Amino acid sequence: MMMINISDRTKILAEHQAESCRVMGNAQRVLILWLLLQNKRTANELAQALGASLATIHHHLRILTFHDLVEMNEEDRNYFYTIKDTEFTRNCPALGNRPDECENLKQLL
């Protein structure tokens, strides 16, 4: 049997990829990101669109912010969340395969 050595760099990359999968492994977080791909949103707008509590939305936004996928900006005493332009957000298949129904959500917000 041939011995295969995996470098520390490859192990770190694998851990990073696994963490990205854990972050994207929640449907509400994917929905939040789909909505933020369209336009900046407040936490209240996201909660309304998803039929979720504000506490739940804030929980997901904290995770997405911690993992550098979204950022928060203050405008006129309102806090808006936007998706960050990163290699991950540009290349993530889950974000690129957004259903047409998400486009229709614009009309609700």
C-alpha positions in Angstrom: 0.0 0.0 0.0 1.4 3.4 -1.0 1.6 6.0 1.8 0.0 9.4 0.9 1.1 12.5 2.8 -1.3 15.4 3.0 0.3 18.8 3.6 -0.7 21.0 6.5 -1.8 23.6 3.9 -4.2 21.1 2.3 -5.5 20.2 5.8 -6.1 23.9 6.6 -7.8 24.4 3.2 -10.1 21.4 3.9 -11.0 22.7 7.3 -11.8 26.1 5.8 -14.0 24.5 3.1 -15.8 22.4 5.8 -16.5 25.5 7.8 -18.0 27.3 4.8 -20.2 24.3 4.2 -21.4 24.5 7.8 -22.3 28.2 7.4 -24.2 27.5 4.2 -25.8 24.4 5.7 -28.8 26.4 7.0 -31.7 27.2 4.7 -32.5 30.5 6.3 -29.0 31.7 5.9 -29.1 30.8 2.2 -32.4 32.7 1.9 -30.9 35.7 3.6 -28.0 35.7 1.3 -30.3 35.4 -1.7 -32.2 38.4 -0.6 -29.1 40.4 0.0 -27.8 39.6 -3.5 -30.8 41.7 -4.7 -30.4 44.7 -2.5 -29.4 45.9 1.0 -31.9 45.0 3.7 -32.7 45.7 7.3 -33.1 42.9 9.8 -36.8 43.8 10.0 -37.2 43.4 6.2 -35.5 40.1 6.3 -37.6 38.8 9.2 -40.8 39.9 7.4 -39.8 38.3 4.1 -38.8 35.0 5.7 -41.6 34.9 8.3 -39.0 34.6 11.1 -38.5 36.3 14.4 -36.1 39.2 14.6 -34.1 37.3 17.1 -33.6 34.4 14.7 -32.6 36.8 11.9 -30.1 38.5 14.1 -28.6 35.1 15.1 -28.1 34.2 11.4 -26.8 37.7 10.6 -24.2 37.4 13.4 -23.0 34.1 11.9 -22.9 35.5 8.4 -21.1 38.6 9.5 -18.6 36.6 11.6 -17.7 34.5 8.6 -17.3 37.7 6.4 -20.2 37.0 4.1 -22.3 40.1 5.0 -21.6 43.5 6.5 -23.7 46.0 8.3 -23.8 49.7 7.5 -25.7 52.5 9.2 -27.7 54.9 7.0 -30.1 57.5 8.5 -30.4 55.7 11.8 -31.2 52.4 10.1 -28.8 49.4 9.9 -28.6 47.8 6.5 -27.0 44.5 5.7 -25.3 43.8 2.4 -23.6 40.8 1.0 -19.8 41.2 0.8 -18.0 40.8 -2.5 -15.6 38.0 -1.7 -14.2 35.1 -3.7 -16.6 32.8 -1.8 -19.7 34.9 -2.5 -18.8 35.2 -6.2 -18.1 31.5 -6.7 -20.5 29.7 -4.3 -22.9 27.5 -6.3 -25.7 28.0 -3.8 -25.6 31.7 -4.4 -25.4 31.4 -8.1 -28.4 29.1 -8.3 -31.0 31.4 -6.8 -34.6 30.5 -7.9 -36.7 33.0 -9.9 -39.1 33.1 -6.9 -36.5 35.2 -5.0 -36.7 37.9 -7.7 -40.4 38.1 -7.0 -39.7 38.8 -3.3 -38.5 42.2 -4.3 -42.1 43.2 -4.8 -42.9 42.4 -1.2 -40.1 44.5 0.3 
